Amino acid sequence: MKKQTAVIFYVLAAYVALQFAWWGYHLIQLTHELGKTDAIVTKKVIMITGEGLVFFLILFVGLWRIRTAIKRDQQLNERQSNFLLSVTHELKTPLASTKLYLQTLMKRDFELEKRNELLQKALLENQRLEEMVEAILTASRLENQTIVPHKEWINLNEVFTELAKQYNTRLDKEWIVLELRDKVSIETDAFMLKTIVINLIENAFKYAGTKEKLILFLHRDKQNSKFGTKDVGPGVAPENQEDIFHKFVRLENEETRSQKGTGLGLFIAAEYAKIIGGKIEYKQNNPQGAIFEITL
């Protein structure tokens, strides 16, 4: 809550509590005074006192719920504000880059190889914009519950092997290491499952970096399939672990942040996991780092 709103809320709550206490004090005094003369009046006073206490309890619970709702809305507003700052930054960068590449092509006469290089860079920036817009639209569809999974049988080992190959080729080194203990084929939405894994990899790419290996694991546990990522980055502080799967959550200050993103990746991963019948968990990696585990 904003400071001014919080002060007003607590002052009103304290005033109501004091008024009830004062009222109860006088009723108790009245009970003592009437106890020797009129038993019926005394019973009525006791009954009113009991009803007053119940009402006070209900009022207290209501005030607590209102406070919680206001605080939650305030946190959401802050995350939305951070999201707008983030999106503004993310939009400006590829737009400015694309504009620069195209202006350079128009002003100078390059050889075919150089022209193709600049055009390829412009296309990559355009792809970044498409991915960001798609993430925003996906988050909106998830909130409106308009996404329906299309199930098909897929081989998880093949999916993970292909993704590891793509990222290692892009970085020109073996960054992703596979730990595929079992061969697993499941009936699920292939697009959603692949998006979950990509978002986890991208999250590790942003926050853990590529100096150390990223482990992409898969194994069977009784009737469940478990997969995810293990990194040796900074991990997530305990006070933030419950929030990282919420929409718009970014653990950096948007004014000074060093990593790209909109705060939707882990939210989409968590929601997709629910839709295909699973769950996502964050665990601390030892001695340091983060583990994101999906259970299906």
Secondary structure, DSSP 4 states (H G I P E B T S, - for coil): --HHHHHHHHHHHHHHHHHHHHHHHHHHHHHHHHTTT-HHHHHHHHHHHHHHHHHHHHHHHHHHHHHHHHHHHHHHHHHHHHHHHHHHHHHHHHHHHHHHHHHHHHHS---HHHHHHHHHHHHHHHHHHHHHHHHHHHHHHHHHT-----EEEEEHHHHHHHHHHHHHHHHTS--EEEEE-S--EEEEEHHHHHHHHHHHHHHHHHHT-SSS-EEEEEEEETTEEEEEEE--S----GGGTTTTTSTT--SS-TTT--S---S-HHHHHHHHHHHTT-EEEEEE-SSS-EEEEEE-
